Amino acid sequence: MRSGAKVGIVSGVFVLVLGGVGYGAYNVLDGLNGGGGGTDTTSSSTEVRTGPVTGKEISDASRNFLQAWADDDPDAASQLTNNAAEAAPLLTGFREDAHVTKAVITPGKPLGAKVPYTVKATVSYGGKSKPWSYASELTVVRGVTTGRPLVDWAPAVVHPDLTDGATLRTGEPAAPAIKAVDHEGRELTKEKYPSLGPILDTLREKYGEKAGGTAGIETWIENAEAKVPDKTLLTLSKGRPGELHTTLDADAQAAAETSVKKFSQASVVAVQPSTGSVRAVANNPATGFNTAMLGKQAPGSTMKIVTAALLIEKGLAASSRPIECPETAMYQGRTFRNLDGFSIPSGTLTTSFARSCNTAFIKLIDDTKDDAALAKEAHDVFGIGLDWKTGVDSFDGSVPEETGGEAAAQYIGQGTIQMNALNMASITATARNGTFRQPVLVSPELDGRPIAQAARSLPPYVAAQLTEMMRQTASWGTGRAAMASVGGNKGAKTGSAEVDGQSTSNSWFTGFSDDLAAAAVVQSGGHGGDAAGPVVAAVLRAGR
């Protein structure tokens, strides 16, 4: 296919107009104004062709598909794909459900077997019309059984944001639009804060009616999964948005958005220790899965905050008490090492914590007399696994009860532990405050949802030692460089989490400054202080 071809709708009827070298405009127009969909231009031989599709097959197959679609003949168009059963409903819905009444599709130059194109359409509903444009692409493949060149069907052929089971709709949405504002009343939009896009969509579905707005007319993607929020693509007429107050902070959010963009995959969350209010949530990529709140990964040595709390509570260690930190330590046949094989000949728990010594923590496991002690500490004190109801979908962390080497790995944040940036920010907030405050993005007063409560608080002497060790980590330990630019009463903990199949470990960092805690993870970022550390520091500086 050559650039310059256009598919259009005339007087509300889909037709195809192809311009450019290599196409007979008269024949195409004649066929579309009175004929059916595209024809198979492959050989009439019964021999099934094999091998890669040719350039001519790519041009013919893509042209015929677009022609049939432009003919408003979804049955014919679907037969030109490798999955007619799934293609037909979406192609039909483009007009009947999305209410597209006019469109011009401009194909670009084929890139191998892919044919990109732009769509400039008009959507009309309830006496309202509005232009709608987007870009998508199709791929031509050879049919497995027929050998024919066919469009490789995917919902994204119709619209790039469509996924399996999703449909396009135009009408009055069930949930009115919202005007989300931060805790100081500043408006939060997905255009200014891209990471909030999926979160704002969820907040609209959950709280649109409670916020008191009225619905307008929109085109949206209706997802098959209840947990995936619908996504608005076009607003034909605005309703009256209801104002929804969140706990977010616009300054912290802006810093979070900027800092995660420095890495291909990064997430950060900030939480206020005294209240549990979520002050910032950011991900890069920004428009997909909310890794910051739904991710499930081993957090590395940031988990030593919980381990240290356990050891101090049980009287097995204290911040100023001497503790061994050899190069290696073994527990039930499994050997653990420190980064670069370092050791601390004569140090304290604070020294081992600040320098992130693995073996110091491993050597004390036997003395707890309970392999599941860490899981209990995480649950009973730090609120991990308590079914948090933050106001949006979130994962509240997991520390399964393990035995032997797996239990030992958990002490240094490896093995079967699963956390995300929200969880680690909350753990830091609990260490800072002394009591777990379940993170919330929207006040529970709006919908009366129950908030998780931990079984007990940290004993004051334990909280004091934990925060002091974190202060030392930020002052002269592994968090020093990252936290140098952060003011106030500050502390930190670094972490590096090894991942199977990944040559470089994930970078974790968590810290606090006054009444703000934050945690970040950078995929394949290496040492915690190098990648995730600056992300956390930027948010702490902005949110103070």
C-alpha positions as CSV (number, residue, x, y, z in Angstrom):
1,M,0.0,0.0,0.0
2,R,1.3,3.5,-0.8
3,S,0.9,6.5,1.3
4,G,-1.8,8.9,0.2
5,A,-4.7,6.3,0.1
6,K,-7.8,7.4,2.0
7,V,-10.8,5.6,3.3
8,G,-13.8,7.8,3.9
9,I,-17.5,7.9,4.7
10,V,-19.8,9.9,2.4
11,S,-23.2,11.0,3.7
12,G,-22.9,8.6,6.6
13,V,-22.2,5.6,4.5
14,F,-18.7,4.0,4.6
15,V,-16.9,4.1,1.3
16,L,-13.3,3.7,0.2
17,V,-11.4,6.2,-1.9
18,L,-7.9,5.2,-2.8
19,G,-5.6,7.6,-4.4
20,G,-2.0,7.2,-5.3
21,V,0.1,5.2,-7.7
22,G,-0.8,1.5,-8.2
23,Y,-4.5,1.8,-7.5
24,G,-7.4,2.0,-9.9
25,A,-9.6,4.7,-8.2
26,Y,-12.5,4.1,-10.5
27,N,-12.6,0.3,-9.9
28,V,-12.4,0.7,-6.2
29,L,-15.0,3.4,-6.0
30,D,-17.3,1.4,-8.3
31,G,-16.8,-1.7,-6.2
32,L,-17.5,0.1,-2.9
33,N,-20.5,2.1,-4.0
34,G,-22.2,-1.1,-5.2
35,G,-20.1,-4.1,-4.5
36,G,-19.1,-6.1,-1.5
37,G,-15.9,-6.3,0.5
38,G,-12.4,-6.9,-0.8
39,T,-11.5,-10.0,-2.7
40,D,-8.7,-12.5,-2.1
41,T,-6.0,-11.7,-4.7
42,T,-4.0,-14.8,-4.0
43,S,-3.6,-17.5,-6.6
44,S,-6.6,-19.6,-7.4
45,S,-4.5,-22.7,-7.1
46,T,-5.5,-25.2,-4.4
47,E,-1.9,-25.3,-3.3
48,V,-1.5,-23.8,0.2
49,R,1.2,-21.1,0.1
50,T,3.9,-21.0,2.8
51,G,6.7,-18.6,3.8
52,P,6.6,-14.9,4.6
53,V,4.0,-12.7,3.1
54,T,5.2,-10.7,0.0
55,G,5.0,-7.0,-0.4
56,K,2.1,-7.4,-2.9
57,E,0.2,-9.6,-0.5
58,I,0.6,-7.1,2.3
59,S,-0.7,-4.3,0.0
60,D,-3.6,-6.4,-1.3
61,A,-4.6,-7.9,2.1
62,S,-4.6,-4.5,3.9
63,R,-6.4,-2.8,1.1
64,N,-9.1,-5.4,0.9
65,F,-9.6,-5.4,4.6
66,L,-9.9,-1.6,4.8
67,Q,-12.2,-1.7,1.8
68,A,-14.5,-4.1,3.4
69,W,-14.5,-2.1,6.6
70,A,-15.2,1.0,4.7
71,D,-18.0,-0.8,2.9
72,D,-19.6,-1.1,6.4
73,D,-19.4,-4.8,5.8
74,P,-18.0,-6.2,9.1
75,D,-18.7,-9.8,8.0
76,A,-16.6,-9.5,4.9
77,A,-13.9,-7.5,6.7
78,S,-13.7,-10.1,9.5
79,Q,-13.3,-12.9,6.9
80,L,-10.1,-11.1,5.8
81,T,-8.6,-11.6,9.3
82,N,-7.3,-14.7,11.0
83,N,-10.0,-14.5,13.7
84,A,-13.4,-13.7,12.1
85,A,-15.4,-14.6,15.2
86,E,-13.7,-11.9,17.4
87,A,-13.2,-9.4,14.6
88,A,-16.9,-9.1,13.5
89,P,-18.4,-7.7,16.7
90,L,-15.8,-5.0,17.1
91,L,-16.0,-4.0,13.5
92,T,-19.8,-3.9,13.8
93,G,-19.6,-1.9,17.0
94,F,-17.4,0.8,15.4
95,R,-20.6,2.2,13.9
96,E,-23.4,0.7,15.9
97,D,-22.0,1.1,19.4
98,A,-19.4,3.8,19.0
99,H,-21.7,5.7,16.7
100,V,-19.0,6.7,14.2
101,T,-20.8,8.4,11.3
102,K,-17.9,9.7,9.2
103,A,-14.3,8.7,8.9
104,V,-11.2,9.2,6.8
105,I,-8.5,6.5,7.2
106,T,-5.1,7.4,5.8
107,P,-2.7,4.5,5.5
108,G,1.0,5.2,5.8
109,K,3.9,3.4,4.2
110,P,4.1,-0.3,5.1
111,L,6.8,-1.2,7.6
112,G,7.5,-4.8,6.8
113,A,4.2,-6.6,7.3
114,K,2.8,-3.7,9.3
115,V,0.6,-1.0,7.8
116,P,0.1,2.1,10.0
117,Y,-2.9,4.4,9.4
118,T,-4.5,7.4,11.0
119,V,-8.3,7.7,11.5
120,K,-10.1,11.0,11.4
121,A,-13.7,10.3,12.3
122,T,-16.9,12.0,13.5
123,V,-18.9,10.6,16.3
124,S,-22.6,11.5,16.6
125,Y,-25.0,10.8,19.4
126,G,-28.1,12.5,20.9
127,G,-27.8,15.4,18.5
128,K,-24.2,16.0,19.4
129,S,-21.3,15.5,17.0
130,K,-17.5,15.8,17.5
131,P,-14.3,15.0,15.5
132,W,-12.3,12.1,16.7
133,S,-8.8,11.2,15.5
134,Y,-6.2,8.5,16.4
135,A,-3.5,6.3,14.9
136,S,-3.3,2.5,14.7
137,E,-1.9,-0.2,12.6
138,L,-2.5,-3.7,11.3
139,T,-0.2,-6.6,10.5
140,V,-0.6,-9.0,7.6
141,V,0.3,-12.6,8.2
142,R,-0.1,-15.9,6.3
143,G,-3.1,-18.0,7.3
144,V,-2.0,-21.2,9.0
145,T,-4.4,-23.5,7.2
146,T,-5.3,-21.5,4.0
147,G,-1.9,-19.9,3.3
148,R,-3.8,-16.7,2.4
149,P,-2.5,-13.3,3.5
150,L,-4.8,-12.2,6.3
151,V,-4.9,-9.3,8.8
152,D,-3.6,-10.6,12.1
153,W,-6.6,-9.8,14.3
154,A,-6.2,-7.8,17.5
155,P,-8.7,-5.4,19.0
156,A,-6.1,-2.7,18.6
157,V,-6.8,-2.8,14.8
158,V,-10.0,-0.8,15.5
159,H,-8.4,1.4,18.2
160,P,-4.9,1.2,19.7
161,D,-6.2,1.1,23.3
162,L,-8.7,-1.7,22.8
163,T,-7.8,-5.0,24.5
164,D,-9.3,-8.5,24.5
165,G,-12.9,-8.4,25.6
166,A,-13.2,-4.5,25.5
167,T,-15.6,-2.6,23.4
168,L,-16.2,0.9,22.1
169,R,-19.2,2.8,23.4
170,T,-20.8,6.2,22.9
171,G,-23.5,7.5,25.1
172,E,-24.1,8.7,28.7
173,P,-21.6,6.9,31.0
174,A,-22.9,5.3,34.2
175,A,-20.4,7.4,36.3
176,P,-20.3,11.2,35.9
177,A,-17.0,12.9,35.4
178,I,-15.0,14.0,38.4
179,K,-12.8,17.0,39.1
180,A,-10.1,15.5,41.3
181,V,-8.3,17.9,43.6
182,D,-5.4,17.4,46.0
183,H,-5.5,18.0,49.7
184,E,-5.2,21.7,49.2
185,G,-7.8,22.0,46.5
186,R,-5.5,22.1,43.5
187,E,-6.9,20.3,40.4
188,L,-5.3,17.0,39.3
189,T,-5.6,16.1,35.6
190,K,-4.2,13.2,33.6
191,E,-2.8,15.7,31.1
192,K,-0.7,17.4,33.8
193,Y,0.0,14.2,35.8
194,P,0.0,11.3,33.4
195,S,0.6,8.6,36.1
196,L,-2.8,9.5,37.6
197,G,-4.6,8.6,34.4
198,P,-5.6,5.0,35.4
199,I,-6.1,6.1,39.0
200,L,-8.5,9.0,38.0
201,D,-10.4,6.6,35.8
202,T,-10.9,4.3,38.7
203,L,-11.8,7.1,41.1
204,R,-14.5,8.3,38.6
205,E,-16.0,4.8,38.4
206,K,-16.1,4.4,42.2
207,Y,-16.9,7.9,43.3
208,G,-18.4,9.7,40.3
209,E,-22.0,9.6,41.6
210,K,-20.9,10.2,45.3
211,A,-19.0,13.3,44.1
212,G,-22.3,14.8,42.9
213,G,-21.6,15.3,39.2
214,T,-23.9,14.8,36.2
215,A,-23.1,12.7,33.1
216,G,-22.5,14.1,29.7
217,I,-22.1,12.3,26.3
218,E,-18.8,10.4,25.8
219,T,-17.0,7.8,23.7
220,W,-15.2,5.3,25.9
221,I,-13.6,1.9,26.1
222,E,-15.7,-0.5,28.1
223,N,-13.4,-3.1,29.6
224,A,-14.4,-6.7,30.2
225,E,-12.7,-7.0,33.5
226,A,-14.4,-5.2,36.4
227,K,-11.1,-4.3,38.0
228,V,-10.0,-2.4,34.8
229,P,-11.6,1.0,34.7
230,D,-13.3,2.3,31.6
231,K,-11.3,4.8,29.6
232,T,-12.8,8.0,28.1
233,L,-11.6,8.7,24.6
234,L,-13.8,11.6,23.5
235,T,-16.3,14.0,25.2
236,L,-19.1,15.1,22.9
237,S,-20.8,17.1,25.6
238,K,-19.6,17.8,29.1
239,G,-21.7,17.0,32.1
240,R,-21.1,18.7,35.4
241,P,-18.0,17.1,37.1
242,G,-18.3,16.4,40.8
243,E,-15.4,17.6,42.9
244,L,-13.5,14.7,44.5
245,H,-11.0,15.5,47.2
246,T,-8.0,13.2,47.3
247,T,-5.1,13.0,49.8
248,L,-2.5,13.7,47.0
249,D,-0.2,16.7,47.0
250,A,0.3,18.4,43.7
251,D,3.9,19.4,44.3
252,A,4.9,15.9,45.4
253,Q,3.0,14.4,42.5
254,A,4.8,16.7,40.0
255,A,8.2,15.8,41.4
256,A,7.3,12.1,41.3
257,E,6.2,12.3,37.6
258,T,9.4,14.0,36.6
259,S,11.7,11.7,38.6
260,V,10.3,8.4,37.3
261,K,10.7,9.5,33.7
262,K,14.5,9.3,34.0
263,F,14.1,5.5,33.9
264,S,12.4,3.1,31.5
265,Q,10.6,1.3,34.4
266,A,10.2,3.0,37.7
267,S,7.6,3.6,40.4
268,V,7.3,5.8,43.5
269,V,4.8,6.4,46.3
270,A,4.8,9.0,49.1
271,V,2.8,8.6,52.3
272,Q,2.2,10.9,55.3
273,P,3.2,8.8,58.4
274,S,0.9,10.6,60.8
275,T,-2.2,10.0,58.8
276,G,-1.5,7.4,56.1
277,S,-2.5,9.9,53.4
278,V,-1.0,9.0,50.0
279,R,0.7,12.2,48.8
280,A,2.1,10.9,45.4
281,V,1.9,7.9,43.1
282,A,3.9,7.8,39.8
283,N,4.9,5.2,37.3
284,N,6.9,5.1,34.1
285,P,5.4,3.9,31.8
286,A,2.6,6.1,33.0
287,T,-0.5,4.8,31.1
288,G,-0.4,1.1,31.9
289,F,-0.3,-1.1,34.9
290,N,-0.1,0.8,38.3
291,T,3.1,-0.9,39.4
292,A,3.5,1.5,42.3
293,M,0.4,0.2,44.0
294,L,-0.2,-3.2,42.4
295,G,3.3,-4.5,41.8
296,K,4.5,-7.7,43.5
297,Q,8.3,-7.9,43.8
298,A,11.0,-8.8,46.3
299,P,12.0,-5.5,48.0
300,G,15.6,-6.4,48.8
301,S,17.3,-4.9,51.9
302,T,14.6,-2.3,52.4
303,M,12.8,-5.2,54.2
304,K,15.5,-5.0,56.9
305,I,13.4,-2.3,58.5
306,V,10.9,-5.0,59.5
307,T,13.7,-7.5,60.3
308,A,15.5,-5.1,62.5
309,A,12.2,-4.3,64.3
310,L,11.7,-8.0,65.0
311,L,15.2,-8.6,66.3
312,I,15.0,-5.6,68.6
313,E,11.6,-6.5,69.9
314,K,12.8,-10.0,70.7
315,G,15.8,-8.7,72.5
316,L,18.2,-10.3,70.1
317,A,19.8,-7.1,69.0
318,A,19.9,-3.4,69.7
319,S,21.0,-0.4,67.6
320,S,24.2,0.1,69.7
321,R,24.9,-3.6,70.6
322,P,27.8,-5.4,68.8
323,I,26.8,-7.8,66.1
324,E,28.7,-10.0,63.7
325,C,28.9,-9.2,60.0
326,P,31.1,-11.9,58.3
327,E,31.5,-12.2,54.6
328,T,29.2,-15.2,54.4
329,A,26.6,-16.9,56.6
330,M,24.8,-20.2,56.3
331,Y,21.3,-21.2,57.4
332,Q,20.1,-24.7,56.9
333,G,22.4,-25.5,54.0
334,R,21.9,-22.2,52.2
335,T,24.8,-19.7,52.0
336,F,24.3,-15.9,52.0
337,R,26.8,-13.3,51.1
338,N,27.2,-9.5,51.4
339,L,27.5,-7.3,48.3
340,D,31.1,-7.5,47.0
341,G,31.9,-9.9,49.9
342,F,32.5,-7.1,52.5
343,S,32.6,-7.8,56.3
344,I,32.5,-5.6,59.3
345,P,35.0,-6.8,61.9
346,S,33.6,-5.0,64.9
347,G,30.3,-3.3,64.3
348,T,26.9,-2.7,65.8
349,L,23.4,-3.4,64.5
350,T,23.4,0.3,63.3
351,T,26.6,-0.3,61.4
352,S,25.2,-3.4,59.7
353,F,21.9,-1.7,58.9
354,A,23.5,1.4,57.5
355,R,25.9,-0.5,55.4
356,S,23.3,-3.1,54.5
357,C,25.1,-6.2,55.8
358,N,23.1,-9.3,54.9
359,T,24.9,-11.8,57.1
360,A,24.4,-9.9,60.3
361,F,20.6,-10.5,60.0
362,I,20.9,-14.1,58.7
363,K,23.0,-15.2,61.7
364,L,20.3,-14.2,64.2
365,I,17.4,-16.2,62.6
366,D,18.0,-19.3,64.7
367,D,17.8,-17.2,67.9
368,T,14.2,-16.2,67.1
369,K,13.1,-19.9,67.5
370,D,10.4,-19.3,64.9
371,D,10.9,-19.3,61.2
372,A,7.6,-17.5,60.7
373,A,8.4,-14.7,63.1
374,L,9.1,-12.2,60.3
375,A,5.7,-12.9,58.7
376,K,4.0,-12.2,62.0
377,E,5.9,-9.0,62.6
378,A,5.0,-7.7,59.1
379,H,1.4,-8.5,59.6
380,D,0.8,-7.6,63.2
381,V,2.9,-4.4,63.4
382,F,3.3,-3.1,59.9
383,G,-0.1,-4.0,58.5
384,I,1.1,-6.2,55.6
385,G,-1.6,-8.4,54.2
386,L,-4.5,-6.7,56.0
387,D,-6.7,-6.1,52.9
388,W,-6.0,-2.4,52.6
389,K,-8.9,-0.3,51.1
390,T,-7.0,2.7,49.8
391,G,-9.8,4.0,47.6
392,V,-8.4,2.4,44.4
393,D,-7.2,-1.1,43.6
394,S,-4.0,-1.9,45.5
395,F,-1.9,-4.8,46.8
396,D,-1.1,-4.7,50.5
397,G,2.1,-6.8,50.4
398,S,2.8,-10.5,51.3
399,V,5.2,-12.2,53.6
400,P,4.3,-15.9,53.6
401,E,5.3,-18.1,56.5
402,E,8.3,-20.0,55.3
403,T,10.9,-22.4,56.8
404,G,14.6,-23.1,56.3
405,G,16.5,-21.2,53.6
406,E,13.4,-19.5,52.2
407,A,12.7,-18.0,55.7
408,A,16.3,-16.8,55.8
409,A,16.0,-15.2,52.4
410,Q,13.0,-13.2,53.6
411,Y,15.1,-11.6,56.4
412,I,17.0,-9.7,53.7
413,G,14.0,-9.0,51.4
414,Q,14.4,-11.9,49.0
415,G,12.6,-15.2,48.4
416,T,8.8,-15.3,48.5
417,I,8.3,-11.8,49.8
418,Q,6.2,-9.5,47.5
419,M,6.0,-5.8,47.9
420,N,5.6,-2.6,45.9
421,A,6.5,1.1,46.4
422,L,3.2,1.7,48.3
423,N,4.0,-1.1,50.8
424,M,7.5,0.0,51.4
425,A,6.5,3.6,51.8
426,S,3.9,2.5,54.4
427,I,6.5,0.3,56.2
428,T,8.8,3.4,56.5
429,A,5.9,5.5,57.6
430,T,5.1,3.0,60.4
431,A,8.7,3.0,61.5
432,R,8.7,6.8,61.6
433,N,5.3,7.1,63.3
434,G,5.4,4.0,65.5
435,T,1.9,3.0,64.5
436,F,0.6,1.6,61.2
437,R,-1.8,4.0,59.4
438,Q,-3.4,2.3,56.5
439,P,-2.6,4.3,53.3
440,V,-5.6,6.1,51.8
441,L,-6.0,8.0,48.5
442,V,-9.6,9.1,49.3
443,S,-11.1,9.7,52.7
444,P,-13.0,6.6,54.0
445,E,-15.7,9.1,55.2
446,L,-16.8,9.4,51.5
447,D,-18.0,5.8,51.2
448,G,-17.8,4.4,54.8
449,R,-15.2,1.7,53.8
450,P,-13.4,0.0,56.7
451,I,-9.7,0.8,57.2
452,A,-7.2,-1.8,58.2
453,Q,-5.8,-1.7,61.7
454,A,-2.7,-3.5,62.8
455,A,-2.8,-5.6,66.0
456,R,-0.3,-3.5,67.8
457,S,2.1,-0.6,67.5
458,L,5.9,-0.7,67.7
459,P,7.1,-0.3,71.3
460,P,8.5,3.2,71.6
461,Y,12.0,2.0,72.2
462,V,11.9,-0.1,69.0
463,A,10.6,2.8,66.9
464,A,13.2,5.1,68.3
465,Q,16.1,2.7,67.4
466,L,14.6,2.0,63.9
467,T,14.4,5.7,63.0
468,E,17.8,6.4,64.4
469,M,19.4,3.6,62.3
470,M,17.6,5.1,59.3
471,R,19.0,8.5,60.2
472,Q,22.5,7.1,60.3
473,T,21.9,5.4,56.9
474,A,21.0,8.7,55.4
475,S,23.9,10.5,57.2
476,W,26.9,8.3,56.5
477,G,25.5,4.9,55.2
478,T,24.4,3.6,51.9
479,G,21.8,6.3,51.6
480,R,24.1,9.3,52.1
481,A,24.6,10.4,48.5
482,A,20.9,10.2,47.6
483,M,19.7,12.0,50.7
484,A,22.3,14.7,50.8
485,S,19.9,17.2,49.2
486,V,17.0,16.4,51.5
487,G,16.5,18.6,54.5
488,G,14.6,18.1,57.8
489,N,14.6,15.1,60.2
490,K,15.5,12.5,57.6
491,G,16.3,8.8,57.3
492,A,16.6,6.1,54.7
493,K,17.2,2.4,53.8
494,T,18.6,1.1,50.5
495,G,17.9,-2.2,48.8
496,S,19.0,-4.2,45.8
497,A,16.8,-7.2,44.8
498,E,18.0,-10.0,42.6
499,V,15.6,-11.2,40.0
500,D,15.9,-14.5,38.1
501,G,16.7,-14.0,34.5
502,Q,17.8,-10.4,35.1
503,S,21.5,-9.5,34.9
504,T,21.2,-6.4,37.0
505,S,19.2,-6.3,40.3
506,N,16.2,-4.0,40.9
507,S,17.0,-0.8,42.7
508,W,14.9,-0.1,45.9
509,F,15.1,2.9,48.2
510,T,12.9,4.2,51.0
511,G,13.2,7.2,53.2
512,F,11.5,9.9,55.3
513,S,11.8,13.6,55.9
514,D,9.8,15.0,58.7
515,D,6.1,13.9,58.2
516,L,6.6,12.4,54.7
517,A,7.8,8.9,53.8
518,A,8.5,7.7,50.2
519,A,9.7,4.5,48.5
520,A,10.7,3.8,44.9
521,V,11.8,0.9,42.8
522,V,13.7,1.1,39.5
523,Q,13.7,-2.1,37.4
524,S,17.3,-3.3,36.7
525,G,18.5,-0.1,38.4
526,G,21.3,-1.8,40.4
527,H,22.2,-0.4,43.8
528,G,19.3,1.2,45.7
529,G,21.1,4.5,46.3
530,D,22.1,4.9,42.6
531,A,18.7,4.8,40.8
532,A,15.7,4.6,43.2
533,G,17.5,6.9,45.8
534,P,17.3,10.1,43.7
535,V,13.7,9.4,42.9
536,V,12.7,9.3,46.5
537,A,14.9,12.3,47.4
538,A,13.1,14.4,44.7
539,V,9.7,13.6,46.1
540,L,10.7,14.2,49.7
541,R,12.2,17.6,48.8
542,A,9.0,18.6,47.0
543,G,6.5,17.3,49.5
544,R,8.0,18.8,52.7
